[in-house]
């Protein structure tokens, strides 16, 4: 079960191994949004994304026997990088399973951390089955990308830090894929301040969580075409979904164009480099799709690992 106590235990476990990332503000962003926005900059985290928190917490909690066996992760990029880094620092073997269209920058990061990389076809292969088969054959311990309470607790430390620094927020928004980040951050936020509103944000074409909440059960969608490669999960996690249902005041969606617009704004006006997946929550505020009653807003910028080719597309885009 995910609790504030589990999140605080994670914070103590990972202290000194991940960054306490800064909370930043921007007058120019506030003027456009008409709100006061506080950005939790996980794009400045180790390995370039919030995933370092959960992966580090999970790997440090493994038994000695599990560490000897080695670990495996299935990911579109950021979780794989985080697992590779945490495993290297723990002195254990890491295998990472990634889609054949994973961003080059993320693949380079995994390789630099010493991971054994295995590739699957996103359109044809069942990613979870692909990873399970390797784990069983090689005796590896699976490090889930989101569907694990220690992973969620690690991600929740991001929300814990944000509320410690800015306790009087009206609401908090995070990007949402499998749901680990939102589950962790929203649990921390609502435990500390029960009145706070929590919004999960997905791309319009990858709205599996929005559909699932509306239906009251997990819905699986086809592989999404969104620019946000880290938000292309097809169904919410079995463990994360009940937490999302309980904590989400609403699941919001943004278009790829809205994501691109806010990336450009943050790059040129705020001097922050954020990847498409990491910018989804900021895009919801920038596009004005959140309720009017929210004036002081916490936004998690969940990652900054953007490919050079993608960055060029964003920079030269004409509007």
N, C-alpha and C positions, 0 to 999 in steps of 0.2 A: 504494500500500500504506500502511496506517495503522501508524505506529510512534511510539514515545515521542519520537524526534527530531523528527518532523513536528509533534507536539503542542507540544514546546518551542519550535519555530520559530513556531507560531501564538501562543503566549504572548508571545513577543517582539514579534510583529507588531501584536497588538491591545492591548498594554500602554498604559495611559493613555486608551484609547478605550472600554473597558468597565470595569465595577467589579470589583474583587477583593471579592466578597461575603463577609459575615461567616459564621463557623461558630458556631452557637448551640446551647445545651443547655437542658434543662428538667427540673428535679427531678420535677415532677408528671407529666410524660410518662414519665420513666424508671420512676417508681413503678407506673404502669399497665402499661407494657410489660415490666417486669422485666428491662430491659437498660439499658446506658448508650448513649444515642443522641446523635449529633452531626449537626446539621442544616446543610447547605450551602444558604444562603438565596438561591437564584436568583430568588425572588419579589421580591427587592430589587435585581435587576439592571436595567440600562438597558432601556427598553421593557418592563419587567416580567417578563422571562423569560430563560432561558439562551440562547435563540435569537440574542441579540445577539452572542454569541461567534462562532458559526460564520458568520453572515452578514457580520460585520465582517471576519473572516479571509479569506473568499472574495472579497469585493469589493475589499479592499486588494491582493489578489494578482492582480487582473485587469490585462491589458495596457492601454496607453493607447488602443489601437484599440477594445478591448472596452468600455472606459469611455465612449468617445464614442458607441457604439451604444446604451448604456443597458441596464438589466437587467429581468428579469421573475421573479416568484415565484408559486408556487401553494401556498396555505396555508389552514388553517382559522382563522388569526388571528395567532399569536405570531411565526411565521417571516415573515409578510408585514409585520408591524410592524417587525421587526428589519431586514429588507431595506430598507424605506422609510427608516428612520433612518440606516442605514449609507450608503445611496445619497445621501441629502440631505447628509451630512457629506462625502462624496467629490465632491459637486457633479455627480452624474449622474442621469439620468432613471430612474424606477422605475415599473413597472406591476405590480400585484398582483392575482391571480385568487383570489377567495374564494367559499365556498359561500353560498347565499342565507340560511342560518341561522347565519352567523358571529355571535358575540357582539357586541352593539352597542358595548361598550367598546373591543374590539379594532379594530373598523371606525373608530371615532372616532380611535383612536391612529394608524392608517394615514393617515387623512385629514389629521391635524395635522402629519404628517411630509411631506406633499406628494405622496403616491403617487397614481397614476392607477389607480382601482379598477375591476375588471371582475368581474362576478358570474356564477356558474354554479349549476345545480341539482344538489345533492349526490345526490339520488335518481335522476336521469336522465342526467346528463352524466358522461363520462369526464374527470375533472379534469386528468389529465396530457395527454390529447389536446387539451383546451380550451386549456391553457397553451401547448403546443407550436405549435398553429395560429397563435396570436397572435404568438409569438416568431418564427416563420418569416415571417409576413406583415410584421412591423414591424422585423425585423432585430435583435431583442433577445437578450441573453445570459441564458440560464436560470441562476438561482441555486437549486439543488435544496434542498428542505427538509431532506434527510438523506442522500441517496444520492450522496455526493461526499466524497472523502478530505479536502479542505480544510475542508469543513463539519464532518465528524467530528472533525478535529484541533482545530478551534475549540471544539467542545463538550467535547473532552477536557481543555481547560485548566481546566475546573471540577473534574475529578477530580485533576488535578495540584495545584491549590491545596489541595484537601481533604486529600490525603495529606501535603503539606508541613506543614500545620497540625496534623493528627492522624495521625502515621505508624503508630501501633500499633492500627489497626482490624482487627477480625476479618473484617468483611464490609462491602460497600457496596451500596446499592440505589438504582436510578433508575426513574422511570416509563419506559415503553417504548411507542412508537408506530411510526414508521418504523424506529427503531433507531439514529439518529445519536447521541443522547445516551448511550445505553448502550454503544454501540461505542466512543465516545471515552473515557468515564469508565472503563470496564472495561479498556481497553487501557492507559491511564495507570496504573491501580491495580495491575494484574497485572505490568506492567513494573517498577514500583517495588517491589512486594511480591508475589512469585509465589504465596505461600501464601494471599493474601486471597481470600475467596469473593465472587462478584459475582452479584447477583440482579436480573433485569429484572422489572418489575411492570406488569401490564395489567389493565383491567377484565374481569370475567368474560364480559361480552357482546362484548368486542372483543379476544379472545384469539388473534389471527391468528399472533402470534409463538410462543405456546405450542403451538398446533396444528402450526405449521411445524417447530419443533424436534422435536416428537414424531414427525412423519412423515419428517423428514430432507430436506424440500424446501419451498419457499415455497408456502403455502396462501393462497387468497383467500377472504375471508368476505363476506357481504352487509353493506351499510352498518350499522354498529353503533348501537344506541339509547342507549348509555351517556351519563350526565350529563357525563362527561369529554370535552368537545368536541375537545380537542387530541389525544386518543388514539383517534380514530375511523378511523385508517388501516386499509385492508382487507387489505393484504398487506405483509410486511416488504420492505425495500429489497434490490435485487439485490447491492449492495456491502456493505450493513450485515449482511445475514443470515449470511454465512459467519463474520463476526467475532462475532456474537451466539452462533452455535452453538459456536464455539471457547471463548468467554469466560464464557458463562452457566452457573453451577453449577446453576441452576434458573430457570425462568420461572414466577413466581407470579401469582396473580390475586386481585382483591378485588372485592367487590360495590359497587354505587353507595351502598348504605346505609353500608358501612364507610368509604367516601370521605367521605360527609357527616358521619359521626360524628367523624372526625379533623379535618375542617375546623372544625367547631364547637369542638372541644377546643382547637385551636391558636389560634382567634380569641379565645375567652373566657378561656382559661387562660394562653396564651403571648403573646397580643397580636400574633399574626402572621396576616396575611391571605393565604391561599393558594387558588388556583383549583382546581377538581376534578381537572384533569389533573395539576397540580403536586403534589397531595396523595397520589397513588396509592402511592408508595413508603412514605410515612409511614403510610398506612392498613394496609399489610402488616405493619409492625412493631406498630402499635397493636392490630391484630386477632390478633396472635400466630401468623401463618402462616409465620414463618421458622424454620429449624432451631434447636434448643436450644443448640447449641455456639457460636452467635454471641452474644457478650456486649457487645462494643464495636462499635457499628454506625454507619456513615456513611450518611446519607439525603440525597438531593438533593431539595429542594423546588424544582421546576423552573419554577414561574411563579406570578404573583399577579394575573393579569388576569381578574377575575371580574365579570360583569355585575351591576348593581344588582338586577335582578329575580331572578337566581339567588341572590345573597347573601341576599335577603329570604326565599327558599324555604328556604335552609339555616338561617337564624337562627330562624325561627318554627317549624321542624320539631319535632314532639313525639315523644318516645320513651317 
